[in-house]
Amino acid sequence: MPTTARALVLATLSLVLALLGPASASLATASAEPRKGAPARAAADPLKIHLDSIKPSALSDDERPVRITGTLTNQSDEQWTDINLYALVSASPIVDAPSLAASSAIDADEFVGERIVTPGTEDTVEVLEPGETTEFRLKVPRSEILVEATGVYWLGVHALGSSSVERDIVADGRARTFIPLVPRSGKNPDSVDAAIVVPIRETVWLTPSGRVDRVGRWARSLAEGGRLHSILAADDADVPLTWLVDPAVLAAVARLEEGNPDRSLAPDPAVTPEPTEEPSDEPASPTDGAPAGPDPFSAPSDPIPPVDPDDELTEEEQRVAGLAGAWLDRFRQVTADQPVLALPYGDLDVSAAAVHGPGYYQQAVTRSAQVMAWLEVAATPAIAPRDGILSPAAIEAATPDTTIMVADTSFASVPPNAPQSMVRLLEHKVVVTSSGAAAGGPSPTASADPLALRQRLLSEVALRLQSGSRSPVVMMLPAHWRPVDPSPLFTGLEVPWLEPISVADLTLRPAASMNAVGLVYTDEDAEAALDVLNFSAADQFTTRANLLAGTLSLPNLVRQQVADEVLMSLSSGHRVNAARAAESVREASVFVADQMASVTVDAPDAVTLSSESGQFGADLVNGLDQPVTVRIAVESDGDLEFADQGPIQISAGARHRILPRVTADRPGIHQVRLVVTDTQGEPLGSSTNLQIRAAQVSGLIWLLLAGGAALLFGTIAVRLVRRLRDRGKAGDKADDKAAGEQVA
């Protein structure tokens, strides 16, 4: 929706235009002034009217009666009786688009026209119980609709009934819309082209483990009567449509069809494992505006994480899978012969990415094309912000083949001077969409009600025709359009002055050149975009994913899976809850960090070396279900040297024993920290501390010991020599004595 500053400019412009001519009188008479003396209504009408059909959808100068059908619901807690339903038509036309926009914004209880109370034109409901709904039909002859001037008129239905409150002339239920009058005047009038863009957008939330979150909401949306299911029913229309698709929505549905698997560390099934090679020391080339690392989308990959064939789905998962599969099949059928525009993957907030992470836009465009090709759906890249407002930097960053669509409220002149609703801006063709047509109808009916949107589209086309312009009207349906039945939007467009076309047809036409100063992008617009906190969280998640992917020994899809998740987190749909989106990414980042930290190292608390070098034992434990390749980094006080262990491969869930060799430069106690890293030395999160006591013996001590040993052995040798010598002398004396005795 327009920003406050932009809305103020438009309101001022509407007021100026109203003061310049008869349009002011018609607007004041038809819508702006409450009827004098008209009683005020209650805060909420007890009876609710919904308009189902209006035939014909536009007035002319013929005699066809106006037929209105709808439903009446008693939303009070008491019985209502004798309820009369009357049509009403304003007396004066709305003659320009600004006045139509102002009229659409007035309160539901403002007087806009007289009731037609001619007998036979009303319908009656005798009794309506609390909560009960009934149908009604009105037929109003053209002669009772006293309007002839070209323009747009109010058309509505009032209900008046009896309850415990005394009956009065104040409507107890009401519904209003617009109806254009375009005379035929006996000839075929000129026509204005109109294109309808049907978006398939959804804000995708994921769990920390990478599963699609809020599955119950997805199941309701995909089931019959749900939002996504009903949108595809637009294919039944007999008018050309342009589908605007976020491929991430299709990927999320495809994940649900496969049971909604977690992020997987399993090997890439498309790659044949090869022997592990020594990693390169060359740093990865950074992508402009995104974290450094290999391009996750350099080669196409499935948007569904690898599924374990042994996993069995629960009964509920099977039910959701069936809904998802049926919806995807229907989507392929619907878009097989209709033009499809593919948004940057995840419906990226392109204006924010242009400031905080330009690289993400290039990734989103590439991934978008890959997913659409995987689905076998032909598509053209597109940028179409949900609020219709795009920054100049985002337009400049667009790829040359991208179809860019912005609302007319993005320009200083509303609408801009563009005969074909195409402008050439910043070297790009830009399709100008109608903010008025997208705004839908007036209250109390929901603005995005299919019938209200149809009547607003017809009114915008009629007023453009009346102004002399033939610029096509491009209606971008609301991002979260929730039609119960979309058919009322497309039936009734068969008028001779409206020619349905596709956006693809429009882009082939010449564009009016425009200076960039004509594009309005305010500070308030910039503040509405995702901010640096979302991109910082995305950067951190990407960095950790690159680290985990590089740690796994086999080729894997971790980078691609996380890149998908990151782009989903940077969706423009997260603007309304940007802080929660950033927190969700941080939770996923912590999940990945915990996975890396599950590769641990265990070592004894203390180790004593009996010499200047030695070994001690430590264990590496792989807590992941896939093999990893890691290194051990050592942090110490600098007096210890450790031999490099080299890359260490550890099997899934295994324990690996290492025997690091350490050398001490000095004796004493040293504090040491062993850190598990990837092969490039980046810490994975696990570490352990230990003490190493170096009991090194100095060279002097060894010299003293050697000298002592020499002295010891020398002493022993001297004593042995003396003993042997003493023994020889004793023997000689004995011999002399024996000889003397013999002589005697």
Steps between C-alpha positions, in 0.01 A plus 500: 500500500620856448715652767372787714702756308385358168138485615519865607625601154223305331234642730621852430496431128145366523386810686660732244339315212166504674519878543578554134171401347165321504655186641504665839126549494433146389729354762350713775147412398566135442724409787674757710213668684282299738129541444357774719293360777601141425504297824831353608529123480627261761869417523435166325202415282298210641430381145780429257449525124733341248460573129547189287414629154406815312367468145580686290832595655485845338216737408435621152229691316297187434197372690652197671395469864761465774485167681672464836538178698663441832469366850364646822639379833368570847817566698315613813379284789130565447236420241428744218170513312333681210832586339477706181794530261527799264745601232651847499675705232675835533360794303825658381797333337861481613693627200872445569731250665609719796135560593432128470791429737370754750147360479622147559655608829192655663328339799242232438221701663545807277201583280573420134160469336126457536337161541278382219176410676271453200281193567633193328865606516556377855537159661364389837619258766232415754714349778874471548632323810834583665787369286268409213578594138256529214516606137334802342433624149425847375390607153504872431364623165731737316223758511534511880869582477483869421853558376618588150836678530819308428701415809501270801210468744443349839292181498397331822244306699342594834313270738241628750330268747334461835648370824481592867598851392223715356508503119636820339639620167864428585642207306556192713728352235671641194736426214643738241703494186553702181343463158615693189275643231641498149243584229500305179366796299425283201866420426779291635695708752875501526645246738768493768723198552504343846736239644434301817797366696421210734768453768598175667680633803530370852731588786701183565613433857747223580603316815863512621554156343381625160151351491204700373332647807128557568403192304139516618455837332650365178268200508193723537619726218562208262172324578174573323374843604848608613678806368756336270244247381248770411751718318559228242128505425566830324610287206131441426476863388446563133750788498879500466679507834859556602624285787755653736669222693749476785685174425573461873128442556508220245814359663333506843201310361737251334670446836165426660428249225817314601412495869661831597856375558758670720808667361726211399872438537483200267718479189372664185328215313592661168875487568711186496730506806869525417806451719550790736749752365716739684303822542618809317653782697349752260228706674152490353402794284236711675172571325429872492296580810483140628737293718807351337460142393428278199200598291220276635315507168788454259327175404126422524380288791163378622324740738410203721759376752614140444242268654592188696315214327467320833297784654129423520242778490237533766135492402479879522817544295352273235181708492692825459726339238193404299362854512837644398545259210150564365551877521834487316346287225217750466747790492690343212176450308384857561826662391571271208353741245505831689780754553687464829720759666746364758596721793852485648507188713330552834332821374821676596473855635689637202511862622655387829743262327623780275625676814599221738587202277501539120638149459182351637300640207724324248467177697121538518466550124718198427320279749162612373585389148636166625188414701262594218703284262489216755120533500503516118311830502610766252538837671641848451691667789313783664516756778166609642508643855197425711435867573580604145797712611854430381823687564711637213788277610278193470399596147863557401596157640235314299616257236433613140232235437302579816142629481475779759160608631444797730185683603407841367546632854876459451507803273482870565224527240212258568455335262819571304479609140527157340269430204564126529537488880868434430788730587871467433675580823865450594559296183211265579144463377257539788133401495280747689222331698180665621495558876132591470398171339704306757335688788166333427164610624362711784402381846320327660570236235855363510710704257649187343164329448499368140185689403630820660827466308316446172282806546804710594689379191206582273468841663870581455484397134183705442650813656821459302292470184296806597818704558615432147784272608549158349773394741450136598384430855718239673339359813733322740284297736590522872792285611285303743185493288264255666204436268244245607388500139705708254251469214309828569818690416522358150135468400355830390810636330338443160438864422585651160726769646737265693750274325670241726871444429799345675799684643715318244301670224551833669877471533535471123375855458710817497578666830495871576837631615506641851765670708589328826396810693143410413524192721401563862673294769477662842686445826182347634501250214860406581417458869217261412744260332695229681798649681860408562412266790324261263792496260757465779315195630488360147874560455585319823278204408659480156853511644428219745336291229807539279715386791284194568481408133879517469545283808297210361726260312261427214338742251176623654215749458530690826600826330210480256244414766608782728516744208136414426408560863689829512319634195167401652594690815568816298151505349309826473222309674707515820489879511204494737696280743862567413635450852340154528636407158853597605464304824381194306817513287717537810334190649579304186857630510535378860365160389776472239761619752388225739539244224858609436575502872394135519840410353692502831847439637576328833839508672633435854496794739880487547802350324861480624795483260809322631716642225505796264249330269239235518148391406164496675167350401177684403173383344299663223130408507269558202148556630357547149342234281740578214880471473698816562851622428653722766823624647619561854633844577705557816506820701777531765726754667756474220756282681360180354518375143250250365542288191222561243256210496377583147141448384327230700201315355255352747217268408141575595450457875857374544787570742854562371814479715781750438848515657625857469877546544601798709839662562569729797742790483513542877397302807185590688121480473338610175132571431387343174172513306415250228251638246308307234512689168417445138782430258559875459542556873158649574378388846192277498401575857646214707821522704660366816761633747787313663828559686835375376784477754842508336757328739794563263857413628777755420838423327704587816314240699574246234869601513513463877328168477747388237792620713363330806455182305859524372630561854295211629619261238860631536492443875366153445777430249774628739365289782491197276857560392617544858317190609655297229840643581457430873400148417821460296720623783334268749564205268867585470541517878338160543732345246809647674385369835440153363842501342666600829333220689619247250864622545470474870 
